[in-house]
Amino acid sequence: MSNKTTALFIILASIFCLTTFVEPYPFSWLVKILPMLVLIFIVSLQVIVKSSIPFVANNQTADNSGKSFNYLLIALLFSTCGDILLALGHEHFFIFGLGAFLIGHLFFIFSFKPLVKQNWLIIPLYLIPGLALFSLMAGNLNELFIPVLVYMLVLLSMAIATVLSAKINKWLVLGGISFVISDSLIGLNKFYVEIHYSHLWIMVTYYFAQFCLVNGLIAASTRAANYELKLQPRVSSCE
């Protein structure tokens, strides 16, 4: 991600985070999704570039990378839909926003493939705290018990997938952890205890998570492409 797009994302994210102190205000949902639109634009460019590479050369790495960015783009679009639904503030929209983010997390997982087993021992470090947090909220969930449980399991699966991914890097891992923190703050604030300045902390960790996940997949794609370029002379020499 270039310095200019990173700076634009940070500026737009900071603007919305600061305006959480004066919500609600007209079209706050639009201000909220502006940083996401920057990420969507960046990933869309990646999709366009990667989709053209296989036609230039039979490049398996580029093809897999292209699929990852397709899935990532869909994940960001569903996340943005969830942002809008939650920003509208209607109680009945909460479950639809939850559903949009759930679908988004599934596509995040698809974008992290292939998954490998070398880091599977890390799984309890995600599941135990996650389920402990859920137990704090469980008594107040009522009819949302099953939807929230399913969502939390998918959320934790997404975070775990960043660690099990063959594309693992610090950005992906940080993104998964930050997403868990952000959504945990939403759940705790809504179903357990009021957290001061909760919306500010929720949005800071949320924007950071999305930025890290996008940056992590771009870094993984660049790493794979550089590795393949190093192999090309060897292939040529063998021929």
ZIKA-V292355 format. One line per field, one symbol per residue. psi: psi as a letter, one per 40 degrees, with the letter a starting at -180 (. if undefined). Layout:
BEGIN
psi: ???
END
This chain:
BEGIN
psi: hiddddddddddddddddeeeeiiihfdddddedddddddddddddddddddddddighdddddddddddddddddddddddddddddehdeeddddddddddddddddddeiiiiedfdeeddedddddddddddedeedbeedddddddddddddddddddeieehidddddddddddddddddddddecihhhfddddddddddddddddddddddddddddddddddddddddd.
END
